[in-house]
């Protein structure tokens, strides 16, 4: 699965639960929140002040 800015957090965690560690390291500590699961990666990064392009590089490496 290629992870993009439009990938939903919930979808990512269902397909690749091991990526949760990278999200937590980046500062997304609300992965269990029902609202966060429906957000795109880009939306979540905006809320948390995270550079989405840098995170995408790490997630897709």
PDB file of N, H, CA, C and O in Angstrom:
ATOM      1  N   UNK A   1       0.842  -1.185   0.000  1.00  0.00           N
ATOM      2  CA  UNK A   1       0.000   0.000   0.000  1.00  0.00           C
ATOM      3  C   UNK A   1       0.885   1.246   0.000  1.00  0.00           C
ATOM      4  O   UNK A   1       1.767   1.390   0.847  1.00  0.00           O
ATOM      5  N   UNK A   2       0.644   2.138  -0.949  1.00  0.00           N
ATOM      6  H   UNK A   2      -0.073   2.022  -1.637  1.00  0.00           H
ATOM      7  CA  UNK A   2       1.339   3.422  -0.935  1.00  0.00           C
ATOM      8  C   UNK A   2       0.540   4.382  -0.060  1.00  0.00           C
ATOM      9  O   UNK A   2      -0.664   4.553  -0.248  1.00  0.00           O
ATOM     10  N   UNK A   3       1.205   4.989   0.872  1.00  0.00           N
ATOM     11  H   UNK A   3       2.184   4.850   1.025  1.00  0.00           H
ATOM     12  CA  UNK A   3       0.569   5.937   1.781  1.00  0.00           C
ATOM     13  C   UNK A   3       0.679   7.328   1.173  1.00  0.00           C
ATOM     14  O   UNK A   3       1.765   7.769   0.795  1.00  0.00           O
ATOM     15  N   UNK A   4      -0.468   8.019   1.081  1.00  0.00           N
ATOM     16  H   UNK A   4      -1.350   7.661   1.387  1.00  0.00           H
ATOM     17  CA  UNK A   4      -0.505   9.356   0.494  1.00  0.00           C
ATOM     18  C   UNK A   4      -1.086  10.337   1.501  1.00  0.00           C
ATOM     19  O   UNK A   4      -1.494   9.951   2.596  1.00  0.00           O
ATOM     20  N   UNK A   5      -1.117  11.604   1.121  1.00  0.00           N
ATOM     21  H   UNK A   5      -0.785  11.917   0.231  1.00  0.00           H
ATOM     22  CA  UNK A   5      -1.708  12.641   1.973  1.00  0.00           C
ATOM     23  C   UNK A   5      -3.181  12.369   2.229  1.00  0.00           C
ATOM     24  O   UNK A   5      -3.721  12.797   3.249  1.00  0.00           O
ATOM     25  N   UNK A   6      -3.837  11.661   1.310  1.00  0.00           N
ATOM     26  H   UNK A   6      -3.397  11.314   0.482  1.00  0.00           H
ATOM     27  CA  UNK A   6      -5.269  11.405   1.425  1.00  0.00           C
ATOM     28  C   UNK A   6      -5.600  10.118   2.167  1.00  0.00           C
ATOM     29  O   UNK A   6      -6.772   9.831   2.412  1.00  0.00           O
ATOM     30  N   UNK A   7      -4.586   9.342   2.527  1.00  0.00           N
ATOM     31  H   UNK A   7      -3.634   9.575   2.328  1.00  0.00           H
ATOM     32  CA  UNK A   7      -4.824   8.102   3.260  1.00  0.00           C
ATOM     33  C   UNK A   7      -5.440   8.429   4.615  1.00  0.00           C
ATOM     34  O   UNK A   7      -4.933   9.277   5.349  1.00  0.00           O
ATOM     35  N   UNK A   8      -6.528   7.757   4.938  1.00  0.00           N
ATOM     36  H   UNK A   8      -6.940   7.068   4.341  1.00  0.00           H
ATOM     37  CA  UNK A   8      -7.187   7.949   6.228  1.00  0.00           C
ATOM     38  C   UNK A   8      -6.373   7.236   7.313  1.00  0.00           C
ATOM     39  O   UNK A   8      -5.838   6.149   7.095  1.00  0.00           O
ATOM     40  N   UNK A   9      -6.293   7.865   8.474  1.00  0.00           N
ATOM     41  H   UNK A   9      -6.727   8.748   8.652  1.00  0.00           H
ATOM     42  CA  UNK A   9      -5.536   7.298   9.600  1.00  0.00           C
ATOM     43  C   UNK A   9      -6.065   5.903   9.945  1.00  0.00           C
ATOM     44  O   UNK A   9      -5.283   4.979  10.167  1.00  0.00           O
ATOM     45  N   UNK A  10      -7.375   5.754   9.989  1.00  0.00           N
ATOM     46  H   UNK A  10      -8.010   6.505   9.809  1.00  0.00           H
ATOM     47  CA  UNK A  10      -7.972   4.454  10.311  1.00  0.00           C
ATOM     48  C   UNK A  10      -7.600   3.386   9.310  1.00  0.00           C
ATOM     49  O   UNK A  10      -7.287   2.257   9.685  1.00  0.00           O
ATOM     50  N   UNK A  11      -7.633   3.742   8.023  1.00  0.00           N
ATOM     51  H   UNK A  11      -7.887   4.660   7.719  1.00  0.00           H
ATOM     52  CA  UNK A  11      -7.265   2.801   6.969  1.00  0.00           C
ATOM     53  C   UNK A  11      -5.798   2.387   7.105  1.00  0.00           C
ATOM     54  O   UNK A  11      -5.464   1.208   6.987  1.00  0.00           O
ATOM     55  N   UNK A  12      -4.940   3.354   7.350  1.00  0.00           N
ATOM     56  H   UNK A  12      -5.211   4.312   7.446  1.00  0.00           H
ATOM     57  CA  UNK A  12      -3.518   3.080   7.513  1.00  0.00           C
ATOM     58  C   UNK A  12      -3.282   2.115   8.670  1.00  0.00           C
ATOM     59  O   UNK A  12      -2.522   1.156   8.538  1.00  0.00           O
ATOM     60  N   UNK A  13      -3.928   2.368   9.798  1.00  0.00           N
ATOM     61  H   UNK A  13      -4.545   3.147   9.906  1.00  0.00           H
ATOM     62  CA  UNK A  13      -3.717   1.531  10.981  1.00  0.00           C
ATOM     63  C   UNK A  13      -4.301   0.133  10.813  1.00  0.00           C
ATOM     64  O   UNK A  13      -3.800  -0.819  11.412  1.00  0.00           O
ATOM     65  N   UNK A  14      -5.361  -0.005  10.001  1.00  0.00           N
ATOM     66  H   UNK A  14      -5.767   0.768   9.514  1.00  0.00           H
ATOM     67  CA  UNK A  14      -5.925  -1.335   9.738  1.00  0.00           C
ATOM     68  C   UNK A  14      -4.996  -2.157   8.858  1.00  0.00           C
ATOM     69  O   UNK A  14      -4.792  -3.347   9.102  1.00  0.00           O
ATOM     70  N   UNK A  15      -4.435  -1.524   7.837  1.00  0.00           N
ATOM     71  H   UNK A  15      -4.601  -0.558   7.639  1.00  0.00           H
ATOM     72  CA  UNK A  15      -3.598  -2.221   6.867  1.00  0.00           C
ATOM     73  C   UNK A  15      -2.170  -2.413   7.382  1.00  0.00           C
ATOM     74  O   UNK A  15      -1.551  -3.447   7.135  1.00  0.00           O
ATOM     75  N   UNK A  16      -1.653  -1.412   8.097  1.00  0.00           N
ATOM     76  H   UNK A  16      -2.156  -0.571   8.297  1.00  0.00           H
ATOM     77  CA  UNK A  16      -0.265  -1.454   8.558  1.00  0.00           C
ATOM     78  C   UNK A  16      -0.169  -0.955   9.997  1.00  0.00           C
ATOM     79  O   UNK A  16       0.344   0.138  10.237  1.00  0.00           O
ATOM     80  N   UNK A  17      -0.654  -1.739  10.953  1.00  0.00           N
ATOM     81  H   UNK A  17      -1.071  -2.626  10.758  1.00  0.00           H
ATOM     82  CA  UNK A  17      -0.652  -1.293  12.354  1.00  0.00           C
ATOM     83  C   UNK A  17       0.734  -0.962  12.895  1.00  0.00           C
ATOM     84  O   UNK A  17       0.858  -0.193  13.849  1.00  0.00           O
ATOM     85  N   UNK A  18       1.778  -1.534  12.295  1.00  0.00           N
ATOM     86  H   UNK A  18       1.678  -2.158  11.520  1.00  0.00           H
ATOM     87  CA  UNK A  18       3.141  -1.243  12.743  1.00  0.00           C
ATOM     88  C   UNK A  18       3.542   0.202  12.491  1.00  0.00           C
ATOM     89  O   UNK A  18       4.513   0.680  13.078  1.00  0.00           O
ATOM     90  N   UNK A  19       2.808   0.914  11.623  1.00  0.00           N
ATOM     91  H   UNK A  19       2.020   0.525  11.146  1.00  0.00           H
ATOM     92  CA  UNK A  19       3.104   2.322  11.325  1.00  0.00           C
ATOM     93  C   UNK A  19       2.674   3.247  12.459  1.00  0.00           C
ATOM     94  O   UNK A  19       3.054   4.418  12.484  1.00  0.00           O
ATOM     95  N   UNK A  20       1.884   2.727  13.397  1.00  0.00           N
ATOM     96  H   UNK A  20       1.576   1.776  13.377  1.00  0.00           H
ATOM     97  CA  UNK A  20       1.426   3.540  14.529  1.00  0.00           C
ATOM     98  C   UNK A  20       2.614   4.109  15.297  1.00  0.00           C
ATOM     99  O   UNK A  20       2.553   5.240  15.779  1.00  0.00           O
ATOM    100  N   UNK A  21       3.681   3.345  15.415  1.00  0.00           N
ATOM    101  H   UNK A  21       3.730   2.426  15.024  1.00  0.00           H
ATOM    102  CA  UNK A  21       4.860   3.809  16.144  1.00  0.00           C
ATOM    103  C   UNK A  21       5.435   5.080  15.509  1.00  0.00           C
ATOM    104  O   UNK A  21       5.819   6.008  16.221  1.00  0.00           O
ATOM    105  N   UNK A  22       5.494   5.123  14.174  1.00  0.00           N
ATOM    106  H   UNK A  22       5.182   4.368  13.596  1.00  0.00           H
ATOM    107  CA  UNK A  22       6.009   6.311  13.490  1.00  0.00           C
ATOM    108  C   UNK A  22       5.086   7.510  13.698  1.00  0.00           C
ATOM    109  O   UNK A  22       5.554   8.637  13.857  1.00  0.00           O
ATOM    110  N   UNK A  23       3.782   7.266  13.695  1.00  0.00           N
ATOM    111  H   UNK A  23       3.402   6.350  13.566  1.00  0.00           H
ATOM    112  CA  UNK A  23       2.832   8.352  13.927  1.00  0.00           C
ATOM    113  C   UNK A  23       2.975   8.900  15.346  1.00  0.00           C
ATOM    114  O   UNK A  23       2.945  10.113  15.556  1.00  0.00           O
ATOM    115  N   UNK A  24       3.130   8.011  16.303  1.00  0.00           N
ATOM    116  H   UNK A  24       3.155   7.026  16.133  1.00  0.00           H
ATOM    117  CA  UNK A  24       3.310   8.440  17.689  1.00  0.00           C
ATOM    118  C   UNK A  24       4.607   9.212  17.863  1.00  0.00           C
ATOM    119  O   UNK A  24       4.642  10.227  18.558  1.00  0.00           O
ATOM    120  N   UNK A  25       5.671   8.736  17.235  1.00  0.00           N
ATOM    121  H   UNK A  25       5.644   7.911  16.670  1.00  0.00           H
ATOM    122  CA  UNK A  25       6.961   9.437  17.307  1.00  0.00           C
ATOM    123  C   UNK A  25       6.874  10.839  16.712  1.00  0.00           C
ATOM    124  O   UNK A  25       7.556  11.758  17.164  1.00  0.00           O
ATOM    125  N   UNK A  26       6.024  10.994  15.689  1.00  0.00           N
ATOM    126  H   UNK A  26       5.470  10.247  15.322  1.00  0.00           H
ATOM    127  CA  UNK A  26       5.871  12.293  15.028  1.00  0.00           C
ATOM    128  C   UNK A  26       5.044  13.261  15.861  1.00  0.00           C
ATOM    129  O   UNK A  26       5.064  14.466  15.607  1.00  0.00           O
ATOM    130  N   UNK A  27       4.308  12.749  16.865  1.00  0.00           N
ATOM    131  H   UNK A  27       4.292  11.771  17.072  1.00  0.00           H
ATOM    132  CA  UNK A  27       3.525  13.622  17.723  1.00  0.00           C
ATOM    133  C   UNK A  27       2.029  13.421  17.649  1.00  0.00           C
ATOM    134  O   UNK A  27       1.269  14.196  18.230  1.00  0.00           O
ATOM    135  N   UNK A  28       1.593  12.391  16.941  1.00  0.00           N
ATOM    136  H   UNK A  28       2.210  11.762  16.469  1.00  0.00           H
ATOM    137  CA  UNK A  28       0.157  12.086  16.865  1.00  0.00           C
ATOM    138  C   UNK A  28      -0.186  11.108  17.980  1.00  0.00           C
ATOM    139  O   UNK A  28      -0.122   9.891  17.803  1.00  0.00           O
ATOM    140  N   UNK A  29      -0.547  11.660  19.120  1.00  0.00           N
ATOM    141  H   UNK A  29      -0.598  12.648  19.263  1.00  0.00           H
ATOM    142  CA  UNK A  29      -0.817  10.834  20.291  1.00  0.00           C
ATOM    143  C   UNK A  29      -2.296  10.521  20.480  1.00  0.00           C
ATOM    144  O   UNK A  29      -2.697  10.012  21.526  1.00  0.00           O
ATOM    145  N   UNK A  30      -3.101  10.822  19.478  1.00  0.00           N
ATOM    146  H   UNK A  30      -2.776  11.235  18.628  1.00  0.00           H
ATOM    147  CA  UNK A  30      -4.544  10.612  19.608  1.00  0.00           C
ATOM    148  C   UNK A  30      -5.039   9.549  18.635  1.00  0.00           C
ATOM    149  O   UNK A  30      -6.155   9.652  18.126  1.00  0.00           O
ATOM    150  N   UNK A  31      -4.235   8.540  18.374  1.00  0.00           N
ATOM    151  H   UNK A  31      -3.329   8.455  18.788  1.00  0.00           H
ATOM    152  CA  UNK A  31      -4.597   7.528  17.387  1.00  0.00           C
ATOM    153  C   UNK A  31      -5.823   6.728  17.782  1.00  0.00           C
ATOM    154  O   UNK A  31      -6.501   6.185  16.910  1.00  0.00           O
ATOM    155  N   UNK A  32      -6.125   6.639  19.045  1.00  0.00           N
ATOM    156  H   UNK A  32      -5.575   7.080  19.754  1.00  0.00           H
ATOM    157  CA  UNK A  32      -7.300   5.899  19.495  1.00  0.00           C
ATOM    158  C   UNK A  32      -8.580   6.701  19.429  1.00  0.00           C
ATOM    159  O   UNK A  32      -9.668   6.149  19.592  1.00  0.00           O
ATOM    160  N   UNK A  33      -8.465   7.981  19.196  1.00  0.00           N
ATOM    161  H   UNK A  33      -7.581   8.429  19.064  1.00  0.00           H
ATOM    162  CA  UNK A  33      -9.645   8.847  19.135  1.00  0.00           C
ATOM    163  C   UNK A  33     -10.470   8.508  17.897  1.00  0.00           C
ATOM    164  O   UNK A  33      -9.926   8.457  16.794  1.00  0.00           O
ATOM    165  N   UNK A  34     -11.766   8.276  18.059  1.00  0.00           N
ATOM    166  H   UNK A  34     -12.208   8.317  18.955  1.00  0.00           H
ATOM    167  CA  UNK A  34     -12.605   7.937  16.898  1.00  0.00           C
ATOM    168  C   UNK A  34     -12.552   8.991  15.788  1.00  0.00           C
ATOM    169  O   UNK A  34     -12.600   8.639  14.610  1.00  0.00           O
ATOM    170  N   UNK A  35     -12.457  10.244  16.133  1.00  0.00           N
ATOM    171  H   UNK A  35     -12.418  10.530  17.091  1.00  0.00           H
ATOM    172  CA  UNK A  35     -12.427  11.302  15.119  1.00  0.00           C
ATOM    173  C   UNK A  35     -11.151  11.223  14.286  1.00  0.00           C
ATOM    174  O   UNK A  35     -11.184  11.465  13.080  1.00  0.00           O
ATOM    175  N   UNK A  36     -10.037  10.889  14.912  1.00  0.00           N
ATOM    176  H   UNK A  36     -10.010  10.692  15.893  1.00  0.00           H
ATOM    177  CA  UNK A  36      -8.760  10.857  14.189  1.00  0.00           C
ATOM    178  C   UNK A  36      -8.746   9.759  13.135  1.00  0.00           C
ATOM    179  O   UNK A  36      -8.070   9.897  12.115  1.00  0.00           O
ATOM    180  N   UNK A  37      -9.460   8.696  13.354  1.00  0.00           N
ATOM    181  H   UNK A  37     -10.009   8.583  14.182  1.00  0.00           H
ATOM    182  CA  UNK A  37      -9.453   7.578  12.412  1.00  0.00           C
ATOM    183  C   UNK A  37     -10.081   7.957  11.077  1.00  0.00           C
ATOM    184  O   UNK A  37      -9.784   7.327  10.062  1.00  0.00           O
ATOM    185  N   UNK A  38     -10.940   8.970  11.055  1.00  0.00           N
ATOM    186  H   UNK A  38     -11.181   9.482  11.879  1.00  0.00           H
ATOM    187  CA  UNK A  38     -11.571   9.409   9.818  1.00  0.00           C
ATOM    188  C   UNK A  38     -10.828  10.535   9.131  1.00  0.00           C
ATOM    189  O   UNK A  38     -11.200  10.944   8.032  1.00  0.00           O
ATOM    190  N   UNK A  39      -9.779  11.044   9.765  1.00  0.00           N
ATOM    191  H   UNK A  39      -9.476  10.711  10.658  1.00  0.00           H
ATOM    192  CA  UNK A  39      -9.000  12.135   9.184  1.00  0.00           C
ATOM    193  C   UNK A  39      -7.993  11.589   8.182  1.00  0.00           C
ATOM    194  O   UNK A  39      -7.499  10.469   8.319  1.00  0.00           O
ATOM    195  N   UNK A  40      -7.699  12.404   7.169  1.00  0.00           N
ATOM    196  H   UNK A  40      -8.101  13.313   7.057  1.00  0.00           H
ATOM    197  CA  UNK A  40      -6.614  12.040   6.262  1.00  0.00           C
ATOM    198  C   UNK A  40      -5.292  12.330   6.965  1.00  0.00           C
ATOM    199  O   UNK A  40      -5.239  13.064   7.951  1.00  0.00           O
ATOM    200  N   UNK A  41      -4.249  11.746   6.444  1.00  0.00           N
ATOM    201  H   UNK A  41      -4.292  11.149   5.643  1.00  0.00           H
ATOM    202  CA  UNK A  41      -2.929  11.993   7.011  1.00  0.00           C
ATOM    203  C   UNK A  41      -2.602  13.485   6.940  1.00  0.00           C
ATOM    204  O   UNK A  41      -2.034  14.045   7.878  1.00  0.00           O
ATOM    205  N   UNK A  42      -2.957  14.115   5.839  1.00  0.00           N
ATOM    206  H   UNK A  42      -3.418  13.660   5.078  1.00  0.00           H
ATOM    207  CA  UNK A  42      -2.685  15.545   5.692  1.00  0.00           C
ATOM    208  C   UNK A  42      -3.440  16.375   6.729  1.00  0.00           C
ATOM    209  O   UNK A  42      -2.872  17.297   7.314  1.00  0.00           O
ATOM    210  N   UNK A  43      -4.717  16.053   6.962  1.00  0.00           N
ATOM    211  H   UNK A  43      -5.178  15.304   6.487  1.00  0.00           H
ATOM    212  CA  UNK A  43      -5.508  16.786   7.961  1.00  0.00           C
ATOM    213  C   UNK A  43      -4.910  16.627   9.354  1.00  0.00           C
ATOM    214  O   UNK A  43      -4.806  17.594  10.108  1.00  0.00           O
ATOM    215  N   UNK A  44      -4.518  15.402   9.687  1.00  0.00           N
ATOM    216  H   UNK A  44      -4.602  14.616   9.075  1.00  0.00           H
ATOM    217  CA  UNK A  44      -3.948  15.138  11.009  1.00  0.00           C
ATOM    218  C   UNK A  44      -2.625  15.884  11.183  1.00  0.00           C
ATOM    219  O   UNK A  44      -2.345  16.409  12.261  1.00  0.00           O
ATOM    220  N   UNK A  45      -1.825  15.931  10.139  1.00  0.00           N
ATOM    221  H   UNK A  45      -2.053  15.504   9.264  1.00  0.00           H
ATOM    222  CA  UNK A  45      -0.548  16.646  10.216  1.00  0.00           C
ATOM    223  C   UNK A  45      -0.776  18.142  10.422  1.00  0.00           C
ATOM    224  O   UNK A  45      -0.056  18.783  11.188  1.00  0.00           O
ATOM    225  N   UNK A  46      -1.772  18.695   9.743  1.00  0.00           N
ATOM    226  H   UNK A  46      -2.357  18.174   9.120  1.00  0.00           H
ATOM    227  CA  UNK A  46      -2.079  20.121   9.906  1.00  0.00           C
ATOM    228  C   UNK A  46      -2.455  20.429  11.344  1.00  0.00           C
ATOM    229  O   UNK A  46      -1.991  21.418  11.912  1.00  0.00           O
ATOM    230  N   UNK A  47      -3.287  19.594  11.933  1.00  0.00           N
ATOM    231  H   UNK A  47      -3.664  18.791  11.472  1.00  0.00           H
ATOM    232  CA  UNK A  47      -3.745  19.801  13.306  1.00  0.00           C
ATOM    233  C   UNK A  47      -2.590  19.727  14.298  1.00  0.00           C
ATOM    234  O   UNK A  47      -2.566  20.453  15.292  1.00  0.00           O
ATOM    235  N   UNK A  48      -1.630  18.840  14.019  1.00  0.00           N
ATOM    236  H   UNK A  48      -1.649  18.250  13.212  1.00  0.00           H
ATOM    237  CA  UNK A  48      -0.526  18.609  14.957  1.00  0.00           C
ATOM    238  C   UNK A  48       0.746  19.375  14.608  1.00  0.00           C
ATOM    239  O   UNK A  48       1.757  19.238  15.296  1.00  0.00           O
ATOM    240  N   UNK A  49       0.708  20.175  13.553  1.00  0.00           N
ATOM    241  H   UNK A  49      -0.114  20.287  12.994  1.00  0.00           H
ATOM    242  CA  UNK A  49       1.887  20.950  13.178  1.00  0.00           C
ATOM    243  C   UNK A  49       3.042  20.097  12.686  1.00  0.00           C
ATOM    244  O   UNK A  49       4.206  20.396  12.951  1.00  0.00           O
ATOM    245  N   UNK A  50       2.712  19.032  11.967  1.00  0.00           N
ATOM    246  H   UNK A  50       1.767  18.788  11.751  1.00  0.00           H
ATOM    247  CA  UNK A  50       3.714  18.092  11.469  1.00  0.00           C
ATOM    248  C   UNK A  50       3.851  18.275   9.963  1.00  0.00           C
ATOM    249  O   UNK A  50       2.853  18.459   9.266  1.00  0.00           O
ATOM    250  N   UNK A  51       5.077  18.227   9.461  1.00  0.00           N
ATOM    251  H   UNK A  51       5.887  18.078  10.027  1.00  0.00           H
ATOM    252  CA  UNK A  51       5.319  18.322   8.026  1.00  0.00           C
ATOM    253  C   UNK A  51       4.881  17.007   7.377  1.00  0.00           C
ATOM    254  O   UNK A  51       5.502  15.966   7.591  1.00  0.00           O
ATOM    255  N   UNK A  52       3.817  17.062   6.588  1.00  0.00           N
ATOM    256  H   UNK A  52       3.313  17.908   6.414  1.00  0.00           H
ATOM    257  CA  UNK A  52       3.244  15.850   6.005  1.00  0.00           C
ATOM    258  C   UNK A  52       4.196  15.174   5.034  1.00  0.00           C
ATOM    259  O   UNK A  52       4.236  13.945   4.972  1.00  0.00           O
ATOM    260  N   UNK A  53       4.959  15.941   4.278  1.00  0.00           N
ATOM    261  H   UNK A  53       4.927  16.939   4.329  1.00  0.00           H
ATOM    262  CA  UNK A  53       5.878  15.337   3.306  1.00  0.00           C
ATOM    263  C   UNK A  53       6.984  14.549   3.991  1.00  0.00           C
ATOM    264  O   UNK A  53       7.354  13.468   3.533  1.00  0.00           O
ATOM    265  N   UNK A  54       7.511  15.085   5.084  1.00  0.00           N
ATOM    266  H   UNK A  54       7.210  15.963   5.456  1.00  0.00           H
ATOM    267  CA  UNK A  54       8.552  14.367   5.830  1.00  0.00           C
ATOM    268  C   UNK A  54       7.995  13.076   6.439  1.00  0.00           C
ATOM    269  O   UNK A  54       8.654  12.036   6.422  1.00  0.00           O
ATOM    270  N   UNK A  55       6.783  13.156   6.973  1.00  0.00           N
ATOM    271  H   UNK A  55       6.247  14.000   6.987  1.00  0.00           H
ATOM    272  CA  UNK A  55       6.173  11.976   7.570  1.00  0.00           C
ATOM    273  C   UNK A  55       5.886  10.932   6.502  1.00  0.00           C
ATOM    274  O   UNK A  55       6.090   9.741   6.737  1.00  0.00           O
ATOM    275  N   UNK A  56       5.418  11.355   5.338  1.00  0.00           N
ATOM    276  H   UNK A  56       5.252  12.323   5.148  1.00  0.00           H
ATOM    277  CA  UNK A  56       5.154  10.415   4.248  1.00  0.00           C
ATOM    278  C   UNK A  56       6.419   9.672   3.828  1.00  0.00           C
ATOM    279  O   UNK A  56       6.373   8.476   3.542  1.00  0.00           O
ATOM    280  N   UNK A  57       7.534  10.372   3.790  1.00  0.00           N
ATOM    281  H   UNK A  57       7.571  11.344   4.021  1.00  0.00           H
ATOM    282  CA  UNK A  57       8.811   9.719   3.455  1.00  0.00           C
ATOM    283  C   UNK A  57       9.109   8.599   4.432  1.00  0.00           C
ATOM    284  O   UNK A  57       9.500   7.501   4.037  1.00  0.00           O
ATOM    285  N   UNK A  58       8.924   8.884   5.702  1.00  0.00           N
ATOM    286  H   UNK A  58       8.607   9.777   6.023  1.00  0.00           H
ATOM    287  CA  UNK A  58       9.200   7.874   6.742  1.00  0.00           C
ATOM    288  C   UNK A  58       8.222   6.719   6.667  1.00  0.00           C
ATOM    289  O   UNK A  58       8.614   5.561   6.815  1.00  0.00           O
ATOM    290  N   UNK A  59       6.942   7.024   6.436  1.00  0.00           N
ATOM    291  H   UNK A  59       6.624   7.964   6.315  1.00  0.00           H
ATOM    292  CA  UNK A  59       5.929   5.977   6.389  1.00  0.00           C
ATOM    293  C   UNK A  59       6.099   5.064   5.176  1.00  0.00           C
ATOM    294  O   UNK A  59       5.838   3.864   5.263  1.00  0.00           O
ATOM    295  N   UNK A  60       6.529   5.616   4.063  1.00  0.00           N
ATOM    296  H   UNK A  60       6.741   6.591   3.992  1.00  0.00           H
ATOM    297  CA  UNK A  60       6.673   4.828   2.838  1.00  0.00           C
ATOM    298  C   UNK A  60       8.053   4.204   2.666  1.00  0.00           C
ATOM    299  O   UNK A  60       8.290   3.471   1.705  1.00  0.00           O
ATOM    300  N   UNK A  61       8.972   4.493   3.600  1.00  0.00           N
ATOM    301  H   UNK A  61       8.780   5.088   4.381  1.00  0.00           H
ATOM    302  CA  UNK A  61      10.346   3.929   3.479  1.00  0.00           C
ATOM    303  C   UNK A  61      10.337   2.432   3.722  1.00  0.00           C
ATOM    304  O   UNK A  61      11.387   1.791   3.664  1.00  0.00           O
TER     305      UNK A  61
END
